[in-house]
Amino acid sequence: MDNSLMENFFGIIKNEMFYGHEEEFETIDDLRLAIENYIKWYNQDRINVKRKGLSPLQYNNNPSWIYNV
């Protein structure tokens, strides 16, 4: 099985929330919480032009956006 999608996501998460911010995480638990919050934001709140300015959650919950109804 190809892991390219996960490898791409981990590259994004490292670039956007870790590199340059390493000293913000005093413990592993701080880092774990930051990763959990980032994943929640990425899956639910992130705005994207490809989704017509909607978050993933908004886009996936409204089929009319997908089919241009």
PyMOL Python script that loads the backbone (N, CA, C, O; Angstrom):
from pymol import cmd

cmd.read_pdbstr("""\
ATOM      1  N   MET A   1       0.838  -1.177   0.000  1.00  0.00           N
ATOM      2  CA  MET A   1       0.000   0.000   0.000  1.00  0.00           C
ATOM      3  C   MET A   1       0.889   1.249   0.000  1.00  0.00           C
ATOM      4  O   MET A   1       1.942   1.266   0.638  1.00  0.00           O
ATOM      5  N   ASP A   2       0.474   2.262  -0.697  1.00  0.00           N
ATOM      6  CA  ASP A   2       1.230   3.494  -0.846  1.00  0.00           C
ATOM      7  C   ASP A   2       0.943   4.447   0.317  1.00  0.00           C
ATOM      8  O   ASP A   2      -0.217   4.696   0.644  1.00  0.00           O
ATOM      9  N   ASN A   3       1.978   4.968   0.930  1.00  0.00           N
ATOM     10  CA  ASN A   3       1.829   5.891   2.057  1.00  0.00           C
ATOM     11  C   ASN A   3       2.018   7.344   1.649  1.00  0.00           C
ATOM     12  O   ASN A   3       2.218   8.197   2.514  1.00  0.00           O
ATOM     13  N   SER A   4       1.962   7.645   0.380  1.00  0.00           N
ATOM     14  CA  SER A   4       2.291   8.990  -0.069  1.00  0.00           C
ATOM     15  C   SER A   4       1.354  10.058   0.500  1.00  0.00           C
ATOM     16  O   SER A   4       1.802  11.171   0.778  1.00  0.00           O
ATOM     17  N   LEU A   5       0.073   9.751   0.679  1.00  0.00           N
ATOM     18  CA  LEU A   5      -0.839  10.738   1.257  1.00  0.00           C
ATOM     19  C   LEU A   5      -0.465  11.075   2.693  1.00  0.00           C
ATOM     20  O   LEU A   5      -0.459  12.246   3.070  1.00  0.00           O
ATOM     21  N   MET A   6      -0.154  10.066   3.498  1.00  0.00           N
ATOM     22  CA  MET A   6       0.239  10.316   4.891  1.00  0.00           C
ATOM     23  C   MET A   6       1.590  11.008   4.953  1.00  0.00           C
ATOM     24  O   MET A   6       1.787  11.906   5.772  1.00  0.00           O
ATOM     25  N   GLU A   7       2.523  10.605   4.100  1.00  0.00           N
ATOM     26  CA  GLU A   7       3.824  11.262   4.086  1.00  0.00           C
ATOM     27  C   GLU A   7       3.675  12.735   3.716  1.00  0.00           C
ATOM     28  O   GLU A   7       4.355  13.589   4.285  1.00  0.00           O
ATOM     29  N   ASN A   8       2.800  13.034   2.779  1.00  0.00           N
ATOM     30  CA  ASN A   8       2.533  14.416   2.396  1.00  0.00           C
ATOM     31  C   ASN A   8       1.935  15.191   3.574  1.00  0.00           C
ATOM     32  O   ASN A   8       2.360  16.312   3.854  1.00  0.00           O
ATOM     33  N   PHE A   9       0.955  14.606   4.261  1.00  0.00           N
ATOM     34  CA  PHE A   9       0.337  15.265   5.405  1.00  0.00           C
ATOM     35  C   PHE A   9       1.368  15.522   6.502  1.00  0.00           C
ATOM     36  O   PHE A   9       1.398  16.613   7.071  1.00  0.00           O
ATOM     37  N   PHE A  10       2.208  14.543   6.805  1.00  0.00           N
ATOM     38  CA  PHE A  10       3.213  14.745   7.852  1.00  0.00           C
ATOM     39  C   PHE A  10       4.211  15.833   7.455  1.00  0.00           C
ATOM     40  O   PHE A  10       4.697  16.567   8.315  1.00  0.00           O
ATOM     41  N   GLY A  11       4.517  15.941   6.173  1.00  0.00           N
ATOM     42  CA  GLY A  11       5.365  17.041   5.711  1.00  0.00           C
ATOM     43  C   GLY A  11       4.700  18.381   5.948  1.00  0.00           C
ATOM     44  O   GLY A  11       5.351  19.331   6.385  1.00  0.00           O
ATOM     45  N   ILE A  12       3.404  18.469   5.664  1.00  0.00           N
ATOM     46  CA  ILE A  12       2.653  19.709   5.882  1.00  0.00           C
ATOM     47  C   ILE A  12       2.613  20.058   7.365  1.00  0.00           C
ATOM     48  O   ILE A  12       2.877  21.200   7.742  1.00  0.00           O
ATOM     49  N   ILE A  13       2.287  19.088   8.203  1.00  0.00           N
ATOM     50  CA  ILE A  13       2.166  19.369   9.639  1.00  0.00           C
ATOM     51  C   ILE A  13       3.513  19.812  10.210  1.00  0.00           C
ATOM     52  O   ILE A  13       3.556  20.724  11.035  1.00  0.00           O
ATOM     53  N   LYS A  14       4.602  19.188   9.792  1.00  0.00           N
ATOM     54  CA  LYS A  14       5.909  19.593  10.305  1.00  0.00           C
ATOM     55  C   LYS A  14       6.252  21.007   9.863  1.00  0.00           C
ATOM     56  O   LYS A  14       6.764  21.796  10.657  1.00  0.00           O
ATOM     57  N   ASN A  15       5.976  21.334   8.613  1.00  0.00           N
ATOM     58  CA  ASN A  15       6.290  22.676   8.114  1.00  0.00           C
ATOM     59  C   ASN A  15       5.417  23.753   8.736  1.00  0.00           C
ATOM     60  O   ASN A  15       5.904  24.848   9.017  1.00  0.00           O
ATOM     61  N   GLU A  16       4.146  23.469   8.957  1.00  0.00           N
ATOM     62  CA  GLU A  16       3.219  24.496   9.422  1.00  0.00           C
ATOM     63  C   GLU A  16       3.194  24.669  10.940  1.00  0.00           C
ATOM     64  O   GLU A  16       2.954  25.776  11.422  1.00  0.00           O
ATOM     65  N   MET A  17       3.434  23.604  11.703  1.00  0.00           N
ATOM     66  CA  MET A  17       3.266  23.775  13.146  1.00  0.00           C
ATOM     67  C   MET A  17       4.452  23.331  13.982  1.00  0.00           C
ATOM     68  O   MET A  17       4.417  23.493  15.201  1.00  0.00           O
ATOM     69  N   PHE A  18       5.498  22.779  13.386  1.00  0.00           N
ATOM     70  CA  PHE A  18       6.606  22.303  14.207  1.00  0.00           C
ATOM     71  C   PHE A  18       7.908  23.043  13.927  1.00  0.00           C
ATOM     72  O   PHE A  18       8.484  23.643  14.835  1.00  0.00           O
ATOM     73  N   TYR A  19       8.380  23.008  12.676  1.00  0.00           N
ATOM     74  CA  TYR A  19       9.662  23.652  12.380  1.00  0.00           C
ATOM     75  C   TYR A  19       9.617  25.129  12.734  1.00  0.00           C
ATOM     76  O   TYR A  19       8.723  25.854  12.298  1.00  0.00           O
ATOM     77  N   GLY A  20      10.584  25.568  13.526  1.00  0.00           N
ATOM     78  CA  GLY A  20      10.627  26.942  13.977  1.00  0.00           C
ATOM     79  C   GLY A  20       9.860  27.172  15.263  1.00  0.00           C
ATOM     80  O   GLY A  20       9.906  28.264  15.830  1.00  0.00           O
ATOM     81  N   HIS A  21       9.151  26.149  15.729  1.00  0.00           N
ATOM     82  CA  HIS A  21       8.357  26.262  16.964  1.00  0.00           C
ATOM     83  C   HIS A  21       8.766  25.207  17.995  1.00  0.00           C
ATOM     84  O   HIS A  21       8.077  25.015  18.996  1.00  0.00           O
ATOM     85  N   GLU A  22       9.874  24.533  17.751  1.00  0.00           N
ATOM     86  CA  GLU A  22      10.268  23.408  18.608  1.00  0.00           C
ATOM     87  C   GLU A  22      10.343  23.794  20.087  1.00  0.00           C
ATOM     88  O   GLU A  22       9.968  23.005  20.954  1.00  0.00           O
ATOM     89  N   GLU A  23      10.824  25.000  20.374  1.00  0.00           N
ATOM     90  CA  GLU A  23      10.986  25.398  21.769  1.00  0.00           C
ATOM     91  C   GLU A  23       9.662  25.688  22.475  1.00  0.00           C
ATOM     92  O   GLU A  23       9.641  25.847  23.696  1.00  0.00           O
ATOM     93  N   GLU A  24       8.555  25.759  21.729  1.00  0.00           N
ATOM     94  CA  GLU A  24       7.242  25.990  22.335  1.00  0.00           C
ATOM     95  C   GLU A  24       6.713  24.750  23.049  1.00  0.00           C
ATOM     96  O   GLU A  24       5.820  24.852  23.890  1.00  0.00           O
ATOM     97  N   PHE A  25       7.252  23.598  22.723  1.00  0.00           N
ATOM     98  CA  PHE A  25       6.773  22.336  23.285  1.00  0.00           C
ATOM     99  C   PHE A  25       7.735  21.880  24.374  1.00  0.00           C
ATOM    100  O   PHE A  25       8.800  21.334  24.088  1.00  0.00           O
ATOM    101  N   GLU A  26       7.345  22.111  25.630  1.00  0.00           N
ATOM    102  CA  GLU A  26       8.221  21.778  26.748  1.00  0.00           C
ATOM    103  C   GLU A  26       8.207  20.293  27.070  1.00  0.00           C
ATOM    104  O   GLU A  26       9.189  19.757  27.583  1.00  0.00           O
ATOM    105  N   THR A  27       7.091  19.622  26.769  1.00  0.00           N
ATOM    106  CA  THR A  27       6.978  18.187  27.053  1.00  0.00           C
ATOM    107  C   THR A  27       6.381  17.482  25.838  1.00  0.00           C
ATOM    108  O   THR A  27       5.849  18.109  24.922  1.00  0.00           O
ATOM    109  N   ILE A  28       6.488  16.175  25.867  1.00  0.00           N
ATOM    110  CA  ILE A  28       5.868  15.360  24.821  1.00  0.00           C
ATOM    111  C   ILE A  28       4.349  15.565  24.832  1.00  0.00           C
ATOM    112  O   ILE A  28       3.716  15.581  23.777  1.00  0.00           O
ATOM    113  N   ASP A  29       3.773  15.720  26.016  1.00  0.00           N
ATOM    114  CA  ASP A  29       2.330  15.954  26.109  1.00  0.00           C
ATOM    115  C   ASP A  29       1.933  17.272  25.456  1.00  0.00           C
ATOM    116  O   ASP A  29       0.870  17.354  24.840  1.00  0.00           O
ATOM    117  N   ASP A  30       2.766  18.306  25.578  1.00  0.00           N
ATOM    118  CA  ASP A  30       2.502  19.579  24.890  1.00  0.00           C
ATOM    119  C   ASP A  30       2.495  19.376  23.377  1.00  0.00           C
ATOM    120  O   ASP A  30       1.624  19.885  22.672  1.00  0.00           O
ATOM    121  N   LEU A  31       3.478  18.626  22.895  1.00  0.00           N
ATOM    122  CA  LEU A  31       3.556  18.343  21.454  1.00  0.00           C
ATOM    123  C   LEU A  31       2.360  17.514  21.003  1.00  0.00           C
ATOM    124  O   LEU A  31       1.766  17.793  19.962  1.00  0.00           O
ATOM    125  N   ARG A  32       2.009  16.506  21.774  1.00  0.00           N
ATOM    126  CA  ARG A  32       0.867  15.642  21.435  1.00  0.00           C
ATOM    127  C   ARG A  32      -0.429  16.454  21.351  1.00  0.00           C
ATOM    128  O   ARG A  32      -1.215  16.273  20.420  1.00  0.00           O
ATOM    129  N   LEU A  33      -0.652  17.342  22.315  1.00  0.00           N
ATOM    130  CA  LEU A  33      -1.848  18.181  22.313  1.00  0.00           C
ATOM    131  C   LEU A  33      -1.853  19.121  21.104  1.00  0.00           C
ATOM    132  O   LEU A  33      -2.893  19.321  20.477  1.00  0.00           O
ATOM    133  N   ALA A  34      -0.704  19.688  20.783  1.00  0.00           N
ATOM    134  CA  ALA A  34      -0.609  20.577  19.620  1.00  0.00           C
ATOM    135  C   ALA A  34      -0.913  19.819  18.327  1.00  0.00           C
ATOM    136  O   ALA A  34      -1.587  20.347  17.442  1.00  0.00           O
ATOM    137  N   ILE A  35      -0.421  18.595  18.216  1.00  0.00           N
ATOM    138  CA  ILE A  35      -0.696  17.780  17.019  1.00  0.00           C
ATOM    139  C   ILE A  35      -2.182  17.450  16.944  1.00  0.00           C
ATOM    140  O   ILE A  35      -2.773  17.538  15.868  1.00  0.00           O
ATOM    141  N   GLU A  36      -2.796  17.072  18.060  1.00  0.00           N
ATOM    142  CA  GLU A  36      -4.229  16.766  18.069  1.00  0.00           C
ATOM    143  C   GLU A  36      -5.048  17.987  17.656  1.00  0.00           C
ATOM    144  O   GLU A  36      -5.994  17.866  16.878  1.00  0.00           O
ATOM    145  N   ASN A  37      -4.687  19.160  18.175  1.00  0.00           N
ATOM    146  CA  ASN A  37      -5.399  20.388  17.812  1.00  0.00           C
ATOM    147  C   ASN A  37      -5.202  20.734  16.341  1.00  0.00           C
ATOM    148  O   ASN A  37      -6.135  21.187  15.678  1.00  0.00           O
ATOM    149  N   TYR A  38      -3.996  20.522  15.830  1.00  0.00           N
ATOM    150  CA  TYR A  38      -3.720  20.803  14.423  1.00  0.00           C
ATOM    151  C   TYR A  38      -4.546  19.883  13.535  1.00  0.00           C
ATOM    152  O   TYR A  38      -5.139  20.339  12.558  1.00  0.00           O
ATOM    153  N   ILE A  39      -4.591  18.605  13.858  1.00  0.00           N
ATOM    154  CA  ILE A  39      -5.355  17.646  13.049  1.00  0.00           C
ATOM    155  C   ILE A  39      -6.838  18.009  13.062  1.00  0.00           C
ATOM    156  O   ILE A  39      -7.503  17.940  12.028  1.00  0.00           O
ATOM    157  N   LYS A  40      -7.357  18.396  14.224  1.00  0.00           N
ATOM    158  CA  LYS A  40      -8.759  18.822  14.301  1.00  0.00           C
ATOM    159  C   LYS A  40      -8.981  20.036  13.401  1.00  0.00           C
ATOM    160  O   LYS A  40      -9.933  20.062  12.621  1.00  0.00           O
ATOM    161  N   TRP A  41      -8.114  21.034  13.503  1.00  0.00           N
ATOM    162  CA  TRP A  41      -8.221  22.230  12.652  1.00  0.00           C
ATOM    163  C   TRP A  41      -8.131  21.846  11.173  1.00  0.00           C
ATOM    164  O   TRP A  41      -8.932  22.313  10.364  1.00  0.00           O
ATOM    165  N   TYR A  42      -7.169  21.006  10.821  1.00  0.00           N
ATOM    166  CA  TYR A  42      -6.934  20.605   9.430  1.00  0.00           C
ATOM    167  C   TYR A  42      -8.156  19.904   8.846  1.00  0.00           C
ATOM    168  O   TYR A  42      -8.509  20.129   7.689  1.00  0.00           O
ATOM    169  N   ASN A  43      -8.799  19.058   9.640  1.00  0.00           N
ATOM    170  CA  ASN A  43      -9.940  18.280   9.149  1.00  0.00           C
ATOM    171  C   ASN A  43     -11.269  19.012   9.215  1.00  0.00           C
ATOM    172  O   ASN A  43     -12.187  18.687   8.462  1.00  0.00           O
ATOM    173  N   GLN A  44     -11.393  20.004  10.108  1.00  0.00           N
ATOM    174  CA  GLN A  44     -12.696  20.615  10.330  1.00  0.00           C
ATOM    175  C   GLN A  44     -12.789  22.083   9.962  1.00  0.00           C
ATOM    176  O   GLN A  44     -13.838  22.524   9.491  1.00  0.00           O
ATOM    177  N   ASP A  45     -11.741  22.850  10.157  1.00  0.00           N
ATOM    178  CA  ASP A  45     -11.860  24.306  10.053  1.00  0.00           C
ATOM    179  C   ASP A  45     -11.076  24.954   8.914  1.00  0.00           C
ATOM    180  O   ASP A  45     -11.366  26.091   8.542  1.00  0.00           O
ATOM    181  N   ARG A  46     -10.104  24.264   8.361  1.00  0.00           N
ATOM    182  CA  ARG A  46      -9.201  24.833   7.369  1.00  0.00           C
ATOM    183  C   ARG A  46      -9.959  25.244   6.112  1.00  0.00           C
ATOM    184  O   ARG A  46     -10.689  24.442   5.530  1.00  0.00           O
ATOM    185  N   ILE A  47      -9.786  26.484   5.702  1.00  0.00           N
ATOM    186  CA  ILE A  47     -10.429  26.997   4.492  1.00  0.00           C
ATOM    187  C   ILE A  47      -9.535  26.684   3.298  1.00  0.00           C
ATOM    188  O   ILE A  47      -8.310  26.765   3.391  1.00  0.00           O
ATOM    189  N   ASN A  48     -10.154  26.326   2.181  1.00  0.00           N
ATOM    190  CA  ASN A  48      -9.387  25.971   0.990  1.00  0.00           C
ATOM    191  C   ASN A  48     -10.112  26.492  -0.240  1.00  0.00           C
ATOM    192  O   ASN A  48     -11.326  26.329  -0.362  1.00  0.00           O
ATOM    193  N   VAL A  49      -9.383  27.110  -1.145  1.00  0.00           N
ATOM    194  CA  VAL A  49      -9.964  27.664  -2.371  1.00  0.00           C
ATOM    195  C   VAL A  49     -10.590  26.557  -3.229  1.00  0.00           C
ATOM    196  O   VAL A  49     -11.622  26.773  -3.863  1.00  0.00           O
ATOM    197  N   LYS A  50      -9.969  25.382  -3.249  1.00  0.00           N
ATOM    198  CA  LYS A  50     -10.501  24.274  -4.051  1.00  0.00           C
ATOM    199  C   LYS A  50     -11.897  23.848  -3.584  1.00  0.00           C
ATOM    200  O   LYS A  50     -12.675  23.279  -4.350  1.00  0.00           O
ATOM    201  N   ARG A  51     -12.193  24.130  -2.327  1.00  0.00           N
ATOM    202  CA  ARG A  51     -13.525  23.795  -1.787  1.00  0.00           C
ATOM    203  C   ARG A  51     -14.405  25.034  -1.739  1.00  0.00           C
ATOM    204  O   ARG A  51     -15.304  25.127  -0.902  1.00  0.00           O
ATOM    205  N   LYS A  52     -14.156  25.971  -2.618  1.00  0.00           N
ATOM    206  CA  LYS A  52     -14.973  27.185  -2.743  1.00  0.00           C
ATOM    207  C   LYS A  52     -15.001  28.002  -1.452  1.00  0.00           C
ATOM    208  O   LYS A  52     -16.033  28.571  -1.095  1.00  0.00           O
ATOM    209  N   GLY A  53     -13.865  28.058  -0.755  1.00  0.00           N
ATOM    210  CA  GLY A  53     -13.763  28.852   0.455  1.00  0.00           C
ATOM    211  C   GLY A  53     -14.406  28.235   1.675  1.00  0.00           C
ATOM    212  O   GLY A  53     -14.592  28.912   2.686  1.00  0.00           O
ATOM    213  N   LEU A  54     -14.748  26.963   1.600  1.00  0.00           N
ATOM    214  CA  LEU A  54     -15.387  26.275   2.720  1.00  0.00           C
ATOM    215  C   LEU A  54     -14.366  25.440   3.482  1.00  0.00           C
ATOM    216  O   LEU A  54     -13.330  25.050   2.945  1.00  0.00           O
ATOM    217  N   SER A  55     -14.682  25.176   4.741  1.00  0.00           N
ATOM    218  CA  SER A  55     -13.869  24.244   5.512  1.00  0.00           C
ATOM    219  C   SER A  55     -14.189  22.826   5.023  1.00  0.00           C
ATOM    220  O   SER A  55     -15.222  22.618   4.385  1.00  0.00           O
ATOM    221  N   PRO A  56     -13.320  21.847   5.311  1.00  0.00           N
ATOM    222  CA  PRO A  56     -13.632  20.472   4.911  1.00  0.00           C
ATOM    223  C   PRO A  56     -14.963  19.986   5.468  1.00  0.00           C
ATOM    224  O   PRO A  56     -15.718  19.305   4.775  1.00  0.00           O
ATOM    225  N   LEU A  57     -15.253  20.336   6.722  1.00  0.00           N
ATOM    226  CA  LEU A  57     -16.501  19.907   7.346  1.00  0.00           C
ATOM    227  C   LEU A  57     -17.713  20.503   6.637  1.00  0.00           C
ATOM    228  O   LEU A  57     -18.683  19.796   6.368  1.00  0.00           O
ATOM    229  N   GLN A  58     -17.662  21.801   6.332  1.00  0.00           N
ATOM    230  CA  GLN A  58     -18.767  22.448   5.620  1.00  0.00           C
ATOM    231  C   GLN A  58     -18.945  21.835   4.234  1.00  0.00           C
ATOM    232  O   GLN A  58     -20.067  21.558   3.810  1.00  0.00           O
ATOM    233  N   TYR A  59     -17.854  21.627   3.544  1.00  0.00           N
ATOM    234  CA  TYR A  59     -17.902  21.104   2.181  1.00  0.00           C
ATOM    235  C   TYR A  59     -18.470  19.684   2.148  1.00  0.00           C
ATOM    236  O   TYR A  59     -19.306  19.361   1.304  1.00  0.00           O
ATOM    237  N   ASN A  60     -18.010  18.846   3.066  1.00  0.00           N
ATOM    238  CA  ASN A  60     -18.463  17.452   3.091  1.00  0.00           C
ATOM    239  C   ASN A  60     -19.891  17.294   3.579  1.00  0.00           C
ATOM    240  O   ASN A  60     -20.555  16.315   3.239  1.00  0.00           O
ATOM    241  N   ASN A  61     -20.374  18.237   4.367  1.00  0.00           N
ATOM    242  CA  ASN A  61     -21.740  18.150   4.885  1.00  0.00           C
ATOM    243  C   ASN A  61     -22.774  18.786   3.968  1.00  0.00           C
ATOM    244  O   ASN A  61     -23.960  18.781   4.296  1.00  0.00           O
ATOM    245  N   ASN A  62     -22.369  19.326   2.847  1.00  0.00           N
ATOM    246  CA  ASN A  62     -23.301  19.976   1.934  1.00  0.00           C
ATOM    247  C   ASN A  62     -23.078  19.459   0.511  1.00  0.00           C
ATOM    248  O   ASN A  62     -22.288  20.037  -0.235  1.00  0.00           O
ATOM    249  N   PRO A  63     -23.761  18.381   0.128  1.00  0.00           N
ATOM    250  CA  PRO A  63     -23.564  17.787  -1.202  1.00  0.00           C
ATOM    251  C   PRO A  63     -23.839  18.759  -2.351  1.00  0.00           C
ATOM    252  O   PRO A  63     -23.313  18.573  -3.448  1.00  0.00           O
ATOM    253  N   SER A  64     -24.647  19.783  -2.120  1.00  0.00           N
ATOM    254  CA  SER A  64     -24.944  20.704  -3.212  1.00  0.00           C
ATOM    255  C   SER A  64     -23.694  21.432  -3.683  1.00  0.00           C
ATOM    256  O   SER A  64     -23.606  21.790  -4.857  1.00  0.00           O
ATOM    257  N   TRP A  65     -22.722  21.661  -2.800  1.00  0.00           N
ATOM    258  CA  TRP A  65     -21.456  22.284  -3.216  1.00  0.00           C
ATOM    259  C   TRP A  65     -20.682  21.367  -4.147  1.00  0.00           C
ATOM    260  O   TRP A  65     -20.035  21.821  -5.091  1.00  0.00           O
ATOM    261  N   ILE A  66     -20.756  20.073  -3.870  1.00  0.00           N
ATOM    262  CA  ILE A  66     -20.002  19.103  -4.660  1.00  0.00           C
ATOM    263  C   ILE A  66     -20.588  18.963  -6.062  1.00  0.00           C
ATOM    264  O   ILE A  66     -19.851  18.890  -7.046  1.00  0.00           O
ATOM    265  N   TYR A  67     -21.887  18.928  -6.145  1.00  0.00           N
ATOM    266  CA  TYR A  67     -22.550  18.669  -7.422  1.00  0.00           C
ATOM    267  C   TYR A  67     -23.072  19.922  -8.098  1.00  0.00           C
ATOM    268  O   TYR A  67     -23.721  19.842  -9.141  1.00  0.00           O
ATOM    269  N   ASN A  68     -22.792  21.088  -7.506  1.00  0.00           N
ATOM    270  CA  ASN A  68     -23.239  22.367  -8.075  1.00  0.00           C
ATOM    271  C   ASN A  68     -24.748  22.422  -8.299  1.00  0.00           C
ATOM    272  O   ASN A  68     -25.216  22.945  -9.310  1.00  0.00           O
ATOM    273  N   VAL A  69     -25.498  21.880  -7.352  1.00  0.00           N
ATOM    274  CA  VAL A  69     -26.960  21.863  -7.453  1.00  0.00           C
ATOM    275  C   VAL A  69     -27.518  23.221  -7.088  1.00  0.00           C
ATOM    276  O   VAL A  69     -28.734  23.415  -7.111  1.00  0.00           O
TER     277      VAL A  69
END
""", "prot")
cmd.dss("prot")
cmd.show_as("cartoon", "prot")
cmd.util.cbc("prot")
cmd.orient("prot")
